[in-house]
Amino acid sequence: MDYLFLSKDIVRIQAGTDVRNKASQKVLENAGFVREGTIRKSAFNKGEWSDGYIYSILREEWTEPRILDKNPRS
């Protein structure tokens, strides 16, 4: 996310996750992504359809780099 907003002229990043994947949802939310909605029957895996959530973060919601080290060590 940091790399994309710092190096590209984009206004939005989006990500999707299975509704059952609570760990991925927490990671996205902790990174500042907002859940926008549910995509019903968006994936077919192991013989069954599953729903997904769509998340996004907009450039104006991204405040500063969180992952990239601003002060690299020598």
C-alpha positions as CSV (number, residue, x, y, z in Angstrom):
1,M,0.0,0.0,0.0
2,D,2.8,2.4,0.9
3,Y,4.7,1.6,-2.3
4,L,1.7,2.1,-4.5
5,F,0.6,5.4,-3.0
6,L,4.2,6.7,-3.0
7,S,5.2,5.6,-6.5
8,K,2.0,5.7,-8.5
9,D,-0.7,8.3,-9.2
10,I,-3.6,6.2,-7.9
11,V,-6.5,7.2,-5.8
12,R,-7.7,3.8,-4.6
13,I,-6.5,0.3,-3.6
14,Q,-8.9,-2.5,-3.1
15,A,-8.6,-6.0,-1.7
16,G,-11.0,-8.9,-1.2
17,T,-11.2,-11.6,1.3
18,D,-13.5,-14.6,2.1
19,V,-16.1,-13.8,4.7
20,R,-14.8,-16.6,6.8
21,N,-11.2,-15.3,6.8
22,K,-11.3,-13.2,10.0
23,A,-7.5,-12.9,10.1
24,S,-7.3,-11.2,6.7
25,Q,-10.1,-8.9,7.6
26,K,-8.3,-7.8,10.7
27,V,-5.1,-7.2,8.8
28,L,-6.9,-5.0,6.2
29,E,-8.8,-3.1,8.9
30,N,-5.6,-2.5,10.9
31,A,-4.0,-1.1,7.8
32,G,-6.8,1.4,7.3
33,F,-9.0,-0.4,4.8
34,V,-12.7,0.0,5.0
35,R,-15.1,-2.8,4.3
36,E,-17.4,-1.7,1.4
37,G,-19.7,-4.6,1.0
38,T,-20.3,-8.3,0.4
39,I,-19.8,-10.0,-3.0
40,R,-22.2,-12.9,-2.9
41,K,-20.9,-16.3,-4.2
42,S,-17.7,-14.7,-5.5
43,A,-15.5,-17.8,-5.3
44,F,-15.9,-21.5,-6.0
45,N,-13.5,-23.6,-4.0
46,K,-13.6,-27.3,-3.1
47,G,-17.1,-27.8,-4.5
48,E,-18.8,-24.9,-2.8
49,W,-19.5,-21.2,-3.4
50,S,-18.5,-18.7,-0.8
51,D,-19.1,-15.0,-0.3
52,G,-16.4,-12.4,-0.1
53,Y,-15.9,-9.0,1.4
54,I,-14.5,-6.1,-0.6
55,Y,-12.2,-3.6,1.1
56,S,-10.6,-0.3,0.0
57,I,-8.5,2.5,1.1
58,L,-8.5,5.9,-0.7
59,R,-5.4,8.1,-1.0
60,E,-7.0,10.8,1.3
61,E,-7.5,8.1,4.0
62,W,-3.9,7.0,3.8
63,T,-2.0,9.3,6.1
64,E,1.6,8.2,5.9
65,P,3.8,5.2,5.2
66,R,3.4,2.6,8.0
67,I,5.4,-0.3,6.6
68,L,8.3,1.2,4.8
69,D,11.1,2.2,7.2
70,K,11.6,6.0,7.0
71,N,15.0,5.7,8.6
72,P,16.8,2.7,7.0
73,R,19.8,1.3,9.0
74,S,23.2,1.2,7.4
